[in-house]
Amino acid sequence: MAANPGKKSAPRAGIKPRRPAPASARRSSRRRRKAGGLVPWRLLLLALLLLVSLGSLAYLVFLHQPPDRLSGELLPAPPVSRPLSAAPVVSDGPAGPGSAQQTADLPADPPGGHILAEPAPPPEVLPTASPPAEPPTETVPLAAPSLSPLPATADLPQVALIIDDMGYRPATERQLLALDLKLTFSFIPFTPHKEEMLNLARQHSREILLHLPLEAENEKWNDIAGLLRTTMEQAEIRAGFRAALDEVPTAVGVNNHLGSRFTADPEAMNRLLAALAETELFFLDSRTTGASVATAAAARHGVPFLRRDLFLDNERDETKIAAQLEKLIAIASERGWAVGIAHPYPVTLRVLQQEGPALQKRVRLVSLRELLDHPLP
């Protein structure tokens, strides 16, 4: 019999009929199939929390950075220690043409004078500079010396020691003026450092002379300011003497600078001593010539008069200067007094520094005025 298409077939015996799934279960199953391989929401939440935590940590680290890091500036690099370089080797010899140390030009000696040119000071250099061109001279303080005589010197022979040619060598002259020795200082007029040294001599209460330039036999020495010549008339000599005395107004006496021709000329010396008699000054003959007529001219015009016995430093050698000093002491010991003349040389300064203490135990250093009452030999 043919099946009726409009009728449902009856279930077979022993088989339970299948129930259709609920609608909600079917929808959930469809969603799972639609999502396929998507990450579960719990993992997304965990990842988000991890990112927030890392961001907070980074912010805290940023806040604790030093200010120079925050501003973008870098700390200065620590200094790099380097080995010290060796000090430059300084030669004792003269500087070469390319050397920084050059030999300074030296001023000329005073015309007709005995002194050597004052060395120019070395240029200012760093502490590792080369040494001075000549050995350093021992210096003494410039405080006013006491000039107090040593005890028990009343019976000692008397010596007057004059330092001539003052006004050209300020470095050496300052040290001579500061020596604790009773010395007399004779100033050439119109010299470059005369005023400064004269003021210092007054501060030290030194006896001061006018070292008056007089004409020499050798014409090469006569190119000097204020020189008095034998050809001058009385008025010229008087005016020249007064101009020179105005340069050294505190002088108590006069001695000649040069003068080998002038002091041997009777007429010239009479004119000069006539001018000198108008003052209260005495005259010391430096005896630059054996033909001097100064003794007779001074006696004629009633001018107090002395003459020197020895030059100490015609030869600029320490041993020879010391020997001349011994001769001067011998003259003073025999006669009771003596007059010596020296010059502001560095070598003379050294001898006086070395021999000064012993000298004062053997003689009494005095001013020239203290010797004026002694009869001339």
Residue pairs with C-beta under 8 A, 6 or more apart in sequence:
3 9
11 17
68 74
68 75
87 128
88 128
90 128
90 129
90 130
90 131
91 130
92 131
94 103
94 133
95 101
95 102
95 103
95 130
100 125
101 122
101 123
101 125
101 129
101 130
102 123
103 133
104 119
104 120
104 121
104 122
105 120
106 117
106 118
106 119
106 120
107 117
107 118
107 120
107 168
108 117
109 115
109 116
109 117
109 168
110 165
110 167
110 168
110 188
110 191
110 224
111 221
111 222
111 223
111 224
112 213
112 216
112 221
112 222
112 224
112 257
112 258
113 165
113 168
113 188
113 257
113 343
114 164
114 165
114 313
114 314
114 343
114 345
115 165
115 168
115 169
115 343
115 344
115 345
116 169
116 316
116 345
118 168
118 169
118 170
118 171
118 172
119 133
119 134
122 129
122 132
122 133
134 346
137 172
137 175
137 346
137 349
137 350
138 350
138 353
139 175
140 175
140 178
140 179
140 353
141 178
142 174
142 177
142 178
142 200
143 178
144 203
144 204
144 205
145 178
145 179
145 180
145 181
145 204
146 180
147 180
147 181
147 182
147 205
149 182
149 360
149 364
149 365
150 360
150 361
153 360
153 364
154 364
156 362
156 363
156 364
157 329
157 332
157 333
157 335
157 336
157 337
157 338
157 363
157 364
158 332
158 336
158 337
158 338
158 363
158 364
158 365
158 366
158 370
158 371
159 328
159 329
159 332
159 337
159 338
159 339
159 340
159 359
159 363
159 364
159 365
159 366
160 184
160 306
160 337
160 338
160 339
160 340
160 365
160 366
160 367
160 368
160 370
160 371
161 181
161 183
161 184
161 312
161 328
161 339
161 340
161 341
161 342
161 365
162 183
162 184
162 185
162 186
162 209
162 255
162 284
162 308
162 339
162 340
162 341
162 342
162 368
163 173
163 176
163 183
163 184
163 185
163 186
163 341
163 342
163 343
163 344
164 186
164 211
164 255
164 257
164 286
164 341
164 342
164 343
165 186
165 188
165 211
165 257
165 343
165 344
166 173
166 185
166 186
166 187
166 188
166 191
166 194
166 197
166 198
166 201
166 211
166 344
167 173
167 187
167 188
167 191
167 192
167 193
167 194
167 197
167 198
168 188
168 191
168 192
168 193
168 344
169 193
169 344
169 345
170 193
170 196
170 197
172 344
172 345
172 346
172 349
173 185
173 193
173 197
173 200
173 344
174 197
174 200
175 349
176 183
176 185
176 344
176 349
176 352
177 185
177 197
177 200
177 201
177 204
177 206
178 204
179 352
179 353
179 356
180 356
181 352
181 356
181 359
181 360
181 365
182 365
182 366
182 367
183 206
183 365
184 206
184 207
184 208
184 209
184 367
184 368
185 197
185 201
185 206
185 207
185 208
185 209
186 208
186 209
186 210
186 211
186 255
187 194
187 197
187 198
187 201
187 208
187 209
187 210
187 211
187 247
187 248
187 251
188 194
188 211
188 213
188 224
188 257
189 210
189 211
189 212
189 213
189 225
189 226
189 243
189 244
189 247
189 248
190 225
190 226
190 244
190 247
194 247
194 248
198 208
198 248
198 250
201 208
202 208
202 250
207 252
207 367
207 368
207 369
208 248
208 250
208 251
208 252
209 248
209 251
209 252
209 253
209 254
209 255
209 284
209 368
210 244
210 245
210 247
210 248
210 251
210 253
210 254
210 255
210 281
211 255
211 256
211 257
212 226
212 228
212 241
212 244
212 254
212 255
212 256
212 257
213 224
213 225
213 226
213 227
213 228
213 244
213 257
213 258
213 259
214 227
214 228
214 256
214 257
214 258
214 259
214 261
214 262
214 263
214 272
215 222
215 227
215 228
215 229
215 230
215 258
215 259
215 261
215 262
215 268
216 222
216 258
216 259
216 260
216 261
216 262
216 288
217 260
217 261
217 289
218 260
221 258
222 229
222 258
224 257
224 258
226 240
226 243
226 244
226 247
227 258
228 237
228 240
228 241
228 262
228 268
228 272
229 262
229 268
230 261
230 262
230 265
230 267
230 268
232 240
232 268
232 271
233 271
234 271
234 274
234 275
237 268
237 271
237 272
237 275
238 271
238 274
238 275
241 272
241 275
241 276
242 275
245 251
245 254
245 279
245 281
251 281
252 281
252 282
252 368
252 369
253 281
253 282
253 283
253 284
253 304
253 368
253 369
254 276
254 281
254 282
254 283
254 284
255 283
255 284
255 285
255 286
255 308
256 262
256 263
256 285
256 286
256 288
256 294
257 286
258 288
259 286
259 288
259 289
260 288
260 289
261 289
262 268
262 269
262 272
263 269
263 285
263 288
263 289
263 292
263 293
263 294
264 289
264 291
264 292
264 293
265 293
266 293
266 296
266 297
269 293
269 294
269 297
270 297
270 300
270 301
272 297
273 283
273 294
273 297
273 298
273 300
273 301
273 303
274 301
276 283
276 301
276 303
277 301
277 302
277 303
281 303
282 303
282 304
282 305
282 306
282 368
282 369
282 372
283 294
283 298
283 303
283 304
283 305
283 306
284 305
284 306
284 307
284 308
284 339
284 368
285 292
285 294
285 295
285 305
285 306
285 307
285 308
286 307
286 308
286 341
287 307
287 308
292 307
294 305
294 307
295 305
295 307
295 376
297 303
298 304
298 305
299 305
304 372
305 376
306 339
306 368
306 371
306 372
306 376
307 339
307 376
308 339
308 340
308 341
309 328
309 331
309 338
309 339
309 340
310 324
310 327
310 328
310 331
310 338
310 340
310 341
311 324
311 340
311 341
311 342
312 321
312 324
312 325
312 328
312 340
312 341
312 342
312 348
313 321
313 324
313 342
313 343
313 345
313 347
313 348
315 321
316 345
316 347
316 348
317 347
318 347
318 350
318 351
321 342
321 347
321 348
321 351
322 351
322 355
324 340
325 340
325 351
325 355
325 359
328 338
328 340
329 338
329 359
329 362
329 363
331 338
332 338
332 363
333 363
335 377
336 374
337 366
337 371
337 374
339 368
339 371
342 348
342 352
359 365
